[in-house]
């Protein structure tokens, strides 16, 4: 079962840019851009935790299991 990150959808729903998320989290813009793409095959838990805290969401809201 592939896992997909919903990061791009979430920031669009919130009306913030990738650059703004980068500023809020302290993560590099390239990291945010990569995590917003459909090409993510790995991510550090620490990075996902920082994003979840900045967006005030749970990890389960960020990740989707696809069939």
mmCIF file as Biopython writes it, N, C-alpha, C and O atoms, coordinates in Angstrom:
data_model
#
loop_
_atom_site.group_PDB
_atom_site.id
_atom_site.type_symbol
_atom_site.label_atom_id
_atom_site.label_alt_id
_atom_site.label_comp_id
_atom_site.label_asym_id
_atom_site.label_entity_id
_atom_site.label_seq_id
_atom_site.pdbx_PDB_ins_code
_atom_site.Cartn_x
_atom_site.Cartn_y
_atom_site.Cartn_z
_atom_site.occupancy
_atom_site.B_iso_or_equiv
_atom_site.auth_seq_id
_atom_site.auth_asym_id
_atom_site.pdbx_PDB_model_num
ATOM 1   N N  . UNK A ? 1  ? 0.834  -1.186 0.000  1.0 0.0 1  A 1 
ATOM 2   C CA . UNK A ? 1  ? 0.000  0.000  0.000  1.0 0.0 1  A 1 
ATOM 3   C C  . UNK A ? 1  ? 0.877  1.247  0.000  1.0 0.0 1  A 1 
ATOM 4   O O  . UNK A ? 1  ? 1.592  1.501  0.969  1.0 0.0 1  A 1 
ATOM 5   N N  . UNK A ? 2  ? 0.828  2.014  -1.061 1.0 0.0 2  A 1 
ATOM 6   C CA . UNK A ? 2  ? 1.607  3.257  -1.090 1.0 0.0 2  A 1 
ATOM 7   C C  . UNK A ? 2  ? 1.049  4.309  -0.126 1.0 0.0 2  A 1 
ATOM 8   O O  . UNK A ? 2  ? -0.155 4.376  0.122  1.0 0.0 2  A 1 
ATOM 9   N N  . UNK A ? 3  ? 1.941  5.106  0.396  1.0 0.0 3  A 1 
ATOM 10  C CA . UNK A ? 3  ? 1.558  6.213  1.276  1.0 0.0 3  A 1 
ATOM 11  C C  . UNK A ? 3  ? 1.777  7.505  0.501  1.0 0.0 3  A 1 
ATOM 12  O O  . UNK A ? 3  ? 2.811  7.685  -0.142 1.0 0.0 3  A 1 
ATOM 13  N N  . UNK A ? 4  ? 0.805  8.397  0.566  1.0 0.0 4  A 1 
ATOM 14  C CA . UNK A ? 4  ? 0.898  9.676  -0.126 1.0 0.0 4  A 1 
ATOM 15  C C  . UNK A ? 4  ? 0.761  10.795 0.904  1.0 0.0 4  A 1 
ATOM 16  O O  . UNK A ? 4  ? -0.052 10.711 1.825  1.0 0.0 4  A 1 
ATOM 17  N N  . UNK A ? 5  ? 1.560  11.832 0.736  1.0 0.0 5  A 1 
ATOM 18  C CA . UNK A ? 5  ? 1.452  13.008 1.598  1.0 0.0 5  A 1 
ATOM 19  C C  . UNK A ? 5  ? 0.441  13.979 0.994  1.0 0.0 5  A 1 
ATOM 20  O O  . UNK A ? 5  ? 0.443  14.210 -0.215 1.0 0.0 5  A 1 
ATOM 21  N N  . UNK A ? 6  ? -0.404 14.534 1.818  1.0 0.0 6  A 1 
ATOM 22  C CA . UNK A ? 6  ? -1.425 15.500 1.398  1.0 0.0 6  A 1 
ATOM 23  C C  . UNK A ? 6  ? -0.960 16.942 1.604  1.0 0.0 6  A 1 
ATOM 24  O O  . UNK A ? 6  ? -1.787 17.853 1.650  1.0 0.0 6  A 1 
ATOM 25  N N  . UNK A ? 7  ? 0.324  17.156 1.727  1.0 0.0 7  A 1 
ATOM 26  C CA . UNK A ? 7  ? 0.841  18.471 2.096  1.0 0.0 7  A 1 
ATOM 27  C C  . UNK A ? 7  ? 0.404  19.551 1.115  1.0 0.0 7  A 1 
ATOM 28  O O  . UNK A ? 7  ? -0.046 20.617 1.535  1.0 0.0 7  A 1 
ATOM 29  N N  . UNK A ? 8  ? 0.528  19.296 -0.175 1.0 0.0 8  A 1 
ATOM 30  C CA . UNK A ? 8  ? 0.155  20.298 -1.160 1.0 0.0 8  A 1 
ATOM 31  C C  . UNK A ? 8  ? -1.325 20.668 -1.033 1.0 0.0 8  A 1 
ATOM 32  O O  . UNK A ? 8  ? -1.675 21.846 -1.108 1.0 0.0 8  A 1 
ATOM 33  N N  . UNK A ? 9  ? -2.180 19.690 -0.845 1.0 0.0 9  A 1 
ATOM 34  C CA . UNK A ? 9  ? -3.619 19.931 -0.676 1.0 0.0 9  A 1 
ATOM 35  C C  . UNK A ? 9  ? -3.883 20.768 0.575  1.0 0.0 9  A 1 
ATOM 36  O O  . UNK A ? 9  ? -4.685 21.701 0.550  1.0 0.0 9  A 1 
ATOM 37  N N  . UNK A ? 10 ? -3.215 20.432 1.648  1.0 0.0 10 A 1 
ATOM 38  C CA . UNK A ? 10 ? -3.449 21.119 2.927  1.0 0.0 10 A 1 
ATOM 39  C C  . UNK A ? 10 ? -3.043 22.582 2.850  1.0 0.0 10 A 1 
ATOM 40  O O  . UNK A ? 10 ? -3.776 23.452 3.320  1.0 0.0 10 A 1 
ATOM 41  N N  . UNK A ? 11 ? -1.885 22.862 2.264  1.0 0.0 11 A 1 
ATOM 42  C CA . UNK A ? 11 ? -1.475 24.271 2.218  1.0 0.0 11 A 1 
ATOM 43  C C  . UNK A ? 11 ? -2.362 25.074 1.261  1.0 0.0 11 A 1 
ATOM 44  O O  . UNK A ? 11 ? -2.601 26.260 1.489  1.0 0.0 11 A 1 
ATOM 45  N N  . UNK A ? 12 ? -2.846 24.441 0.201  1.0 0.0 12 A 1 
ATOM 46  C CA . UNK A ? 12 ? -3.779 25.144 -0.691 1.0 0.0 12 A 1 
ATOM 47  C C  . UNK A ? 12 ? -5.090 25.446 0.023  1.0 0.0 12 A 1 
ATOM 48  O O  . UNK A ? 12 ? -5.642 26.537 -0.121 1.0 0.0 12 A 1 
ATOM 49  N N  . UNK A ? 13 ? -5.594 24.470 0.802  1.0 0.0 13 A 1 
ATOM 50  C CA . UNK A ? 13 ? -6.821 24.679 1.584  1.0 0.0 13 A 1 
ATOM 51  C C  . UNK A ? 13 ? -6.655 25.830 2.566  1.0 0.0 13 A 1 
ATOM 52  O O  . UNK A ? 13 ? -7.596 26.582 2.819  1.0 0.0 13 A 1 
ATOM 53  N N  . UNK A ? 14 ? -5.453 25.963 3.117  1.0 0.0 14 A 1 
ATOM 54  C CA . UNK A ? 14 ? -5.183 27.004 4.113  1.0 0.0 14 A 1 
ATOM 55  C C  . UNK A ? 14 ? -4.801 28.345 3.495  1.0 0.0 14 A 1 
ATOM 56  O O  . UNK A ? 14 ? -4.723 29.361 4.185  1.0 0.0 14 A 1 
ATOM 57  N N  . UNK A ? 15 ? -4.567 28.330 2.192  1.0 0.0 15 A 1 
ATOM 58  C CA . UNK A ? 15 ? -4.221 29.563 1.508  1.0 0.0 15 A 1 
ATOM 59  C C  . UNK A ? 15 ? -2.820 30.070 1.797  1.0 0.0 15 A 1 
ATOM 60  O O  . UNK A ? 15 ? -2.568 31.275 1.778  1.0 0.0 15 A 1 
ATOM 61  N N  . UNK A ? 16 ? -1.906 29.138 2.068  1.0 0.0 16 A 1 
ATOM 62  C CA . UNK A ? 16 ? -0.510 29.543 2.283  1.0 0.0 16 A 1 
ATOM 63  C C  . UNK A ? 16 ? 0.371  28.939 1.193  1.0 0.0 16 A 1 
ATOM 64  O O  . UNK A ? 16 ? 0.035  27.911 0.605  1.0 0.0 16 A 1 
ATOM 65  N N  . UNK A ? 17 ? 1.472  29.573 0.942  1.0 0.0 17 A 1 
ATOM 66  C CA . UNK A ? 17 ? 2.389  29.107 -0.093 1.0 0.0 17 A 1 
ATOM 67  C C  . UNK A ? 17 ? 3.433  28.166 0.499  1.0 0.0 17 A 1 
ATOM 68  O O  . UNK A ? 17 ? 3.591  28.067 1.716  1.0 0.0 17 A 1 
ATOM 69  N N  . UNK A ? 18 ? 4.131  27.487 -0.386 1.0 0.0 18 A 1 
ATOM 70  C CA . UNK A ? 18 ? 5.233  26.637 0.056  1.0 0.0 18 A 1 
ATOM 71  C C  . UNK A ? 18 ? 6.304  27.485 0.733  1.0 0.0 18 A 1 
ATOM 72  O O  . UNK A ? 18 ? 6.903  27.065 1.723  1.0 0.0 18 A 1 
ATOM 73  N N  . UNK A ? 19 ? 6.541  28.672 0.197  1.0 0.0 19 A 1 
ATOM 74  C CA . UNK A ? 19 ? 7.550  29.559 0.778  1.0 0.0 19 A 1 
ATOM 75  C C  . UNK A ? 19 ? 7.153  29.977 2.199  1.0 0.0 19 A 1 
ATOM 76  O O  . UNK A ? 19 ? 7.998  30.051 3.090  1.0 0.0 19 A 1 
ATOM 77  N N  . UNK A ? 20 ? 5.855  30.249 2.398  1.0 0.0 20 A 1 
ATOM 78  C CA . UNK A ? 20 ? 5.373  30.625 3.730  1.0 0.0 20 A 1 
ATOM 79  C C  . UNK A ? 20 ? 5.526  29.451 4.703  1.0 0.0 20 A 1 
ATOM 80  O O  . UNK A ? 20 ? 5.919  29.645 5.853  1.0 0.0 20 A 1 
ATOM 81  N N  . UNK A ? 21 ? 5.218  28.242 4.244  1.0 0.0 21 A 1 
ATOM 82  C CA . UNK A ? 21 ? 5.398  27.065 5.098  1.0 0.0 21 A 1 
ATOM 83  C C  . UNK A ? 21 ? 6.866  26.879 5.438  1.0 0.0 21 A 1 
ATOM 84  O O  . UNK A ? 21 ? 7.205  26.509 6.562  1.0 0.0 21 A 1 
ATOM 85  N N  . UNK A ? 22 ? 7.725  27.131 4.484  1.0 0.0 22 A 1 
ATOM 86  C CA . UNK A ? 22 ? 9.163  27.042 4.737  1.0 0.0 22 A 1 
ATOM 87  C C  . UNK A ? 22 ? 9.570  28.023 5.834  1.0 0.0 22 A 1 
ATOM 88  O O  . UNK A ? 22 ? 10.344 27.681 6.727  1.0 0.0 22 A 1 
ATOM 89  N N  . UNK A ? 23 ? 9.049  29.228 5.759  1.0 0.0 23 A 1 
ATOM 90  C CA . UNK A ? 23 ? 9.361  30.246 6.767  1.0 0.0 23 A 1 
ATOM 91  C C  . UNK A ? 23 ? 8.821  29.839 8.137  1.0 0.0 23 A 1 
ATOM 92  O O  . UNK A ? 23 ? 9.497  30.022 9.150  1.0 0.0 23 A 1 
ATOM 93  N N  . UNK A ? 24 ? 7.602  29.288 8.171  1.0 0.0 24 A 1 
ATOM 94  C CA . UNK A ? 24 ? 6.982  28.896 9.440  1.0 0.0 24 A 1 
ATOM 95  C C  . UNK A ? 24 ? 7.713  27.728 10.111 1.0 0.0 24 A 1 
ATOM 96  O O  . UNK A ? 24 ? 7.793  27.658 11.337 1.0 0.0 24 A 1 
ATOM 97  N N  . UNK A ? 25 ? 8.238  26.822 9.300  1.0 0.0 25 A 1 
ATOM 98  C CA . UNK A ? 25 ? 8.855  25.612 9.828  1.0 0.0 25 A 1 
ATOM 99  C C  . UNK A ? 25 ? 10.363 25.704 9.996  1.0 0.0 25 A 1 
ATOM 100 O O  . UNK A ? 25 ? 10.953 24.972 10.790 1.0 0.0 25 A 1 
ATOM 101 N N  . UNK A ? 26 ? 10.984 26.606 9.246  1.0 0.0 26 A 1 
ATOM 102 C CA . UNK A ? 26 ? 12.446 26.665 9.243  1.0 0.0 26 A 1 
ATOM 103 C C  . UNK A ? 26 ? 13.066 25.622 8.332  1.0 0.0 26 A 1 
ATOM 104 O O  . UNK A ? 26 ? 14.284 25.439 8.328  1.0 0.0 26 A 1 
ATOM 105 N N  . UNK A ? 27 ? 12.230 24.933 7.556  1.0 0.0 27 A 1 
ATOM 106 C CA . UNK A ? 27 ? 12.734 23.938 6.608  1.0 0.0 27 A 1 
ATOM 107 C C  . UNK A ? 27 ? 13.085 24.621 5.297  1.0 0.0 27 A 1 
ATOM 108 O O  . UNK A ? 27 ? 12.502 25.649 4.950  1.0 0.0 27 A 1 
ATOM 109 N N  . UNK A ? 28 ? 14.022 24.060 4.583  1.0 0.0 28 A 1 
ATOM 110 C CA . UNK A ? 28 ? 14.437 24.629 3.305  1.0 0.0 28 A 1 
ATOM 111 C C  . UNK A ? 28 ? 13.289 24.603 2.305  1.0 0.0 28 A 1 
ATOM 112 O O  . UNK A ? 28 ? 12.501 23.658 2.302  1.0 0.0 28 A 1 
ATOM 113 N N  . UNK A ? 29 ? 13.177 25.627 1.452  1.0 0.0 29 A 1 
ATOM 114 C CA . UNK A ? 29 ? 12.127 25.629 0.428  1.0 0.0 29 A 1 
ATOM 115 C C  . UNK A ? 29 ? 12.172 24.389 -0.471 1.0 0.0 29 A 1 
ATOM 116 O O  . UNK A ? 29 ? 11.130 23.889 -0.893 1.0 0.0 29 A 1 
ATOM 117 N N  . UNK A ? 30 ? 13.375 23.897 -0.760 1.0 0.0 30 A 1 
ATOM 118 C CA . UNK A ? 30 ? 13.493 22.680 -1.586 1.0 0.0 30 A 1 
ATOM 119 C C  . UNK A ? 30 ? 12.882 21.470 -0.895 1.0 0.0 30 A 1 
ATOM 120 O O  . UNK A ? 30 ? 12.297 20.608 -1.551 1.0 0.0 30 A 1 
ATOM 121 N N  . UNK A ? 31 ? 13.012 21.402 0.413  1.0 0.0 31 A 1 
ATOM 122 C CA . UNK A ? 31 ? 12.424 20.296 1.171  1.0 0.0 31 A 1 
ATOM 123 C C  . UNK A ? 31 ? 10.906 20.352 1.092  1.0 0.0 31 A 1 
ATOM 124 O O  . UNK A ? 31 ? 10.257 19.334 0.850  1.0 0.0 31 A 1 
ATOM 125 N N  . UNK A ? 32 ? 10.339 21.530 1.293  1.0 0.0 32 A 1 
ATOM 126 C CA . UNK A ? 32 ? 8.888  21.690 1.221  1.0 0.0 32 A 1 
ATOM 127 C C  . UNK A ? 32 ? 8.396  21.368 -0.188 1.0 0.0 32 A 1 
ATOM 128 O O  . UNK A ? 32 ? 7.398  20.667 -0.355 1.0 0.0 32 A 1 
ATOM 129 N N  . UNK A ? 33 ? 9.086  21.873 -1.185 1.0 0.0 33 A 1 
ATOM 130 C CA . UNK A ? 33 ? 8.707  21.613 -2.572 1.0 0.0 33 A 1 
ATOM 131 C C  . UNK A ? 33 ? 8.699  20.117 -2.869 1.0 0.0 33 A 1 
ATOM 132 O O  . UNK A ? 33 ? 7.771  19.608 -3.497 1.0 0.0 33 A 1 
ATOM 133 N N  . UNK A ? 34 ? 9.729  19.423 -2.419 1.0 0.0 34 A 1 
ATOM 134 C CA . UNK A ? 34 ? 9.811  17.978 -2.636 1.0 0.0 34 A 1 
ATOM 135 C C  . UNK A ? 34 ? 8.659  17.252 -1.945 1.0 0.0 34 A 1 
ATOM 136 O O  . UNK A ? 34 ? 8.058  16.348 -2.527 1.0 0.0 34 A 1 
ATOM 137 N N  . UNK A ? 35 ? 8.349  17.639 -0.717 1.0 0.0 35 A 1 
ATOM 138 C CA . UNK A ? 35 ? 7.278  16.971 0.022  1.0 0.0 35 A 1 
ATOM 139 C C  . UNK A ? 35 ? 5.896  17.285 -0.551 1.0 0.0 35 A 1 
ATOM 140 O O  . UNK A ? 35 ? 4.947  16.535 -0.324 1.0 0.0 35 A 1 
ATOM 141 N N  . UNK A ? 36 ? 5.779  18.369 -1.278 1.0 0.0 36 A 1 
ATOM 142 C CA . UNK A ? 36 ? 4.513  18.719 -1.932 1.0 0.0 36 A 1 
ATOM 143 C C  . UNK A ? 36 ? 4.346  18.010 -3.275 1.0 0.0 36 A 1 
ATOM 144 O O  . UNK A ? 36 ? 3.251  18.006 -3.837 1.0 0.0 36 A 1 
ATOM 145 N N  . UNK A ? 37 ? 5.402  17.421 -3.786 1.0 0.0 37 A 1 
ATOM 146 C CA . UNK A ? 37 ? 5.343  16.755 -5.093 1.0 0.0 37 A 1 
ATOM 147 C C  . UNK A ? 37 ? 4.803  15.335 -4.948 1.0 0.0 37 A 1 
ATOM 148 O O  . UNK A ? 37 ? 4.630  14.827 -3.840 1.0 0.0 37 A 1 
ATOM 149 N N  . UNK A ? 38 ? 4.545  14.716 -6.079 1.0 0.0 38 A 1 
ATOM 150 C CA . UNK A ? 38 ? 4.066  13.324 -6.085 1.0 0.0 38 A 1 
ATOM 151 C C  . UNK A ? 38 ? 5.223  12.337 -6.114 1.0 0.0 38 A 1 
ATOM 152 O O  . UNK A ? 38 ? 5.005  11.137 -6.275 1.0 0.0 38 A 1 
ATOM 153 N N  . UNK A ? 39 ? 6.443  12.820 -5.963 1.0 0.0 39 A 1 
ATOM 154 C CA . UNK A ? 39 ? 7.623  11.971 -6.100 1.0 0.0 39 A 1 
ATOM 155 C C  . UNK A ? 39 ? 8.262  11.617 -4.761 1.0 0.0 39 A 1 
ATOM 156 O O  . UNK A ? 39 ? 9.411  11.177 -4.725 1.0 0.0 39 A 1 
ATOM 157 N N  . UNK A ? 40 ? 7.544  11.799 -3.675 1.0 0.0 40 A 1 
ATOM 158 C CA . UNK A ? 40 ? 8.100  11.528 -2.348 1.0 0.0 40 A 1 
ATOM 159 C C  . UNK A ? 40 ? 8.156  10.020 -2.127 1.0 0.0 40 A 1 
ATOM 160 O O  . UNK A ? 40 ? 7.140  9.333  -2.236 1.0 0.0 40 A 1 
ATOM 161 N N  . UNK A ? 41 ? 9.338  9.512  -1.819 1.0 0.0 41 A 1 
ATOM 162 C CA . UNK A ? 41 ? 9.451  8.093  -1.496 1.0 0.0 41 A 1 
ATOM 163 C C  . UNK A ? 41 ? 10.007 7.874  -0.097 1.0 0.0 41 A 1 
ATOM 164 O O  . UNK A ? 41 ? 10.084 6.742  0.379  1.0 0.0 41 A 1 
ATOM 165 N N  . UNK A ? 42 ? 10.398 8.973  0.564  1.0 0.0 42 A 1 
ATOM 166 C CA . UNK A ? 42 ? 10.831 8.879  1.953  1.0 0.0 42 A 1 
ATOM 167 C C  . UNK A ? 42 ? 10.811 10.270 2.576  1.0 0.0 42 A 1 
ATOM 168 O O  . UNK A ? 42 ? 10.918 11.286 1.889  1.0 0.0 42 A 1 
ATOM 169 N N  . UNK A ? 43 ? 10.671 10.281 3.896  1.0 0.0 43 A 1 
ATOM 170 C CA . UNK A ? 43 ? 10.694 11.544 4.642  1.0 0.0 43 A 1 
ATOM 171 C C  . UNK A ? 43 ? 11.090 11.235 6.073  1.0 0.0 43 A 1 
ATOM 172 O O  . UNK A ? 43 ? 10.747 10.180 6.606  1.0 0.0 43 A 1 
ATOM 173 N N  . UNK A ? 44 ? 11.800 12.143 6.685  1.0 0.0 44 A 1 
ATOM 174 C CA . UNK A ? 44 ? 12.176 11.970 8.079  1.0 0.0 44 A 1 
ATOM 175 C C  . UNK A ? 44 ? 10.975 12.264 8.971  1.0 0.0 44 A 1 
ATOM 176 O O  . UNK A ? 44 ? 10.230 13.214 8.728  1.0 0.0 44 A 1 
ATOM 177 N N  . UNK A ? 45 ? 10.792 11.449 9.996  1.0 0.0 45 A 1 
ATOM 178 C CA . UNK A ? 45 ? 9.702  11.680 10.941 1.0 0.0 45 A 1 
ATOM 179 C C  . UNK A ? 45 ? 9.825  13.047 11.590 1.0 0.0 45 A 1 
ATOM 180 O O  . UNK A ? 45 ? 8.818  13.713 11.829 1.0 0.0 45 A 1 
ATOM 181 N N  . UNK A ? 46 ? 11.033 13.467 11.874 1.0 0.0 46 A 1 
ATOM 182 C CA . UNK A ? 46 ? 11.261 14.773 12.497 1.0 0.0 46 A 1 
ATOM 183 C C  . UNK A ? 46 ? 10.748 15.902 11.594 1.0 0.0 46 A 1 
ATOM 184 O O  . UNK A ? 46 ? 10.140 16.860 12.072 1.0 0.0 46 A 1 
ATOM 185 N N  . UNK A ? 47 ? 10.994 15.781 10.302 1.0 0.0 47 A 1 
ATOM 186 C CA . UNK A ? 47 ? 10.514 16.780 9.343  1.0 0.0 47 A 1 
ATOM 187 C C  . UNK A ? 47 ? 8.996  16.812 9.317  1.0 0.0 47 A 1 
ATOM 188 O O  . UNK A ? 47 ? 8.397  17.888 9.329  1.0 0.0 47 A 1 
ATOM 189 N N  . UNK A ? 48 ? 8.367  15.640 9.282  1.0 0.0 48 A 1 
ATOM 190 C CA . UNK A ? 48 ? 6.905  15.574 9.269  1.0 0.0 48 A 1 
ATOM 191 C C  . UNK A ? 48 ? 6.322  16.135 10.558 1.0 0.0 48 A 1 
ATOM 192 O O  . UNK A ? 48 ? 5.273  16.778 10.546 1.0 0.0 48 A 1 
ATOM 193 N N  . UNK A ? 49 ? 7.005  15.888 11.668 1.0 0.0 49 A 1 
ATOM 194 C CA . UNK A ? 49 ? 6.558  16.423 12.959 1.0 0.0 49 A 1 
ATOM 195 C C  . UNK A ? 49 ? 6.594  17.949 12.964 1.0 0.0 49 A 1 
ATOM 196 O O  . UNK A ? 49 ? 5.664  18.590 13.452 1.0 0.0 49 A 1 
ATOM 197 N N  . UNK A ? 50 ? 7.653  18.527 12.427 1.0 0.0 50 A 1 
ATOM 198 C CA . UNK A ? 50 ? 7.769  19.986 12.357 1.0 0.0 50 A 1 
ATOM 199 C C  . UNK A ? 50 ? 6.630  20.566 11.513 1.0 0.0 50 A 1 
ATOM 200 O O  . UNK A ? 50 ? 6.030  21.575 11.883 1.0 0.0 50 A 1 
ATOM 201 N N  . UNK A ? 51 ? 6.341  19.932 10.395 1.0 0.0 51 A 1 
ATOM 202 C CA . UNK A ? 51 ? 5.259  20.395 9.518  1.0 0.0 51 A 1 
ATOM 203 C C  . UNK A ? 51 ? 3.910  20.277 10.217 1.0 0.0 51 A 1 
ATOM 204 O O  . UNK A ? 51 ? 3.098  21.201 10.164 1.0 0.0 51 A 1 
ATOM 205 N N  . UNK A ? 52 ? 3.672  19.154 10.866 1.0 0.0 52 A 1 
ATOM 206 C CA . UNK A ? 52 ? 2.404  18.956 11.582 1.0 0.0 52 A 1 
ATOM 207 C C  . UNK A ? 52 ? 2.216  20.006 12.681 1.0 0.0 52 A 1 
ATOM 208 O O  . UNK A ? 52 ? 1.116  20.528 12.864 1.0 0.0 52 A 1 
ATOM 209 N N  . UNK A ? 53 ? 3.263  20.303 13.390 1.0 0.0 53 A 1 
ATOM 210 C CA . UNK A ? 53 ? 3.160  21.322 14.448 1.0 0.0 53 A 1 
ATOM 211 C C  . UNK A ? 53 ? 2.879  22.704 13.861 1.0 0.0 53 A 1 
ATOM 212 O O  . UNK A ? 53 ? 2.063  23.452 14.398 1.0 0.0 53 A 1 
ATOM 213 N N  . UNK A ? 54 ? 3.544  23.040 12.772 1.0 0.0 54 A 1 
ATOM 214 C CA . UNK A ? 54 ? 3.357  24.355 12.156 1.0 0.0 54 A 1 
ATOM 215 C C  . UNK A ? 54 ? 1.937  24.511 11.612 1.0 0.0 54 A 1 
ATOM 216 O O  . UNK A ? 54 ? 1.362  25.598 11.662 1.0 0.0 54 A 1 
ATOM 217 N N  . UNK A ? 55 ? 1.378  23.417 11.091 1.0 0.0 55 A 1 
ATOM 218 C CA . UNK A ? 55 ? 0.037  23.471 10.513 1.0 0.0 55 A 1 
ATOM 219 C C  . UNK A ? 55 ? -1.047 23.092 11.516 1.0 0.0 55 A 1 
ATOM 220 O O  . UNK A ? 55 ? -2.236 23.158 11.207 1.0 0.0 55 A 1 
ATOM 221 N N  . UNK A ? 56 ? -0.633 22.693 12.722 1.0 0.0 56 A 1 
ATOM 222 C CA . UNK A ? 56 ? -1.564 22.272 13.769 1.0 0.0 56 A 1 
ATOM 223 C C  . UNK A ? 56 ? -2.465 21.142 13.286 1.0 0.0 56 A 1 
ATOM 224 O O  . UNK A ? 56 ? -3.689 21.213 13.390 1.0 0.0 56 A 1 
ATOM 225 N N  . UNK A ? 57 ? -1.827 20.091 12.753 1.0 0.0 57 A 1 
ATOM 226 C CA . UNK A ? 57 ? -2.542 18.910 12.282 1.0 0.0 57 A 1 
ATOM 227 C C  . UNK A ? 57 ? -1.887 17.666 12.861 1.0 0.0 57 A 1 
ATOM 228 O O  . UNK A ? 57 ? -0.760 17.717 13.354 1.0 0.0 57 A 1 
ATOM 229 N N  . UNK A ? 58 ? -2.599 16.554 12.796 1.0 0.0 58 A 1 
ATOM 230 C CA . UNK A ? 58 ? -2.051 15.263 13.200 1.0 0.0 58 A 1 
ATOM 231 C C  . UNK A ? 58 ? -1.375 14.607 12.001 1.0 0.0 58 A 1 
ATOM 232 O O  . UNK A ? 58 ? -1.684 14.919 10.851 1.0 0.0 58 A 1 
ATOM 233 N N  . UNK A ? 59 ? -0.461 13.704 12.281 1.0 0.0 59 A 1 
ATOM 234 C CA . UNK A ? 59 ? 0.229  12.986 11.213 1.0 0.0 59 A 1 
ATOM 235 C C  . UNK A ? 59 ? -0.775 12.240 10.336 1.0 0.0 59 A 1 
ATOM 236 O O  . UNK A ? 59 ? -0.587 12.144 9.124  1.0 0.0 59 A 1 
ATOM 237 N N  . UNK A ? 60 ? -1.822 11.720 10.931 1.0 0.0 60 A 1 
ATOM 238 C CA . UNK A ? 60 ? -2.832 10.985 10.159 1.0 0.0 60 A 1 
ATOM 239 C C  . UNK A ? 60 ? -3.558 11.885 9.165  1.0 0.0 60 A 1 
ATOM 240 O O  . UNK A ? 60 ? -4.100 11.395 8.175  1.0 0.0 60 A 1 
ATOM 241 N N  . UNK A ? 61 ? -3.576 13.186 9.412  1.0 0.0 61 A 1 
ATOM 242 C CA . UNK A ? 61 ? -4.180 14.130 8.478  1.0 0.0 61 A 1 
ATOM 243 C C  . UNK A ? 61 ? -3.254 14.421 7.286  1.0 0.0 61 A 1 
ATOM 244 O O  . UNK A ? 61 ? -3.712 14.807 6.210  1.0 0.0 61 A 1 
ATOM 245 N N  . UNK A ? 62 ? -1.978 14.231 7.494  1.0 0.0 62 A 1 
ATOM 246 C CA . UNK A ? 62 ? -0.973 14.529 6.482  1.0 0.0 62 A 1 
ATOM 247 C C  . UNK A ? 62 ? -0.747 13.364 5.524  1.0 0.0 62 A 1 
ATOM 248 O O  . UNK A ? 62 ? -0.382 13.567 4.366  1.0 0.0 62 A 1 
ATOM 249 N N  . UNK A ? 63 ? -0.964 12.142 6.012  1.0 0.0 63 A 1 
ATOM 250 C CA . UNK A ? 63 ? -0.655 10.953 5.217  1.0 0.0 63 A 1 
ATOM 251 C C  . UNK A ? 63 ? -1.926 10.202 4.833  1.0 0.0 63 A 1 
ATOM 252 O O  . UNK A ? 63 ? -2.887 10.145 5.600  1.0 0.0 63 A 1 
ATOM 253 N N  . UNK A ? 64 ? -1.911 9.618  3.610  1.0 0.0 64 A 1 
ATOM 254 C CA . UNK A ? 64 ? -3.037 8.833  3.117  1.0 0.0 64 A 1 
ATOM 255 C C  . UNK A ? 64 ? -2.493 7.507  2.601  1.0 0.0 64 A 1 
ATOM 256 O O  . UNK A ? 64 ? -1.515 7.481  1.854  1.0 0.0 64 A 1 
ATOM 257 N N  . UNK A ? 65 ? -3.126 6.409  2.999  1.0 0.0 65 A 1 
ATOM 258 C CA . UNK A ? 65 ? -2.789 5.102  2.434  1.0 0.0 65 A 1 
ATOM 259 C C  . UNK A ? 65 ? -3.627 4.884  1.194  1.0 0.0 65 A 1 
ATOM 260 O O  . UNK A ? 65 ? -4.854 4.958  1.250  1.0 0.0 65 A 1 
ATOM 261 N N  . UNK A ? 66 ? -2.982 4.618  0.083  1.0 0.0 66 A 1 
ATOM 262 C CA . UNK A ? 66 ? -3.704 4.389  -1.158 1.0 0.0 66 A 1 
ATOM 263 C C  . UNK A ? 66 ? -3.747 2.917  -1.471 1.0 0.0 66 A 1 
ATOM 264 O O  . UNK A ? 66 ? -2.828 2.171  -1.133 1.0 0.0 66 A 1 
ATOM 265 N N  . UNK A ? 67 ? -4.806 2.503  -2.112 1.0 0.0 67 A 1 
ATOM 266 C CA . UNK A ? 67 ? -4.960 1.090  -2.507 1.0 0.0 67 A 1 
ATOM 267 C C  . UNK A ? 67 ? -4.183 0.766  -3.751 1.0 0.0 67 A 1 
ATOM 268 O O  . UNK A ? 67 ? -4.206 -0.374 -4.214 1.0 0.0 67 A 1 
#
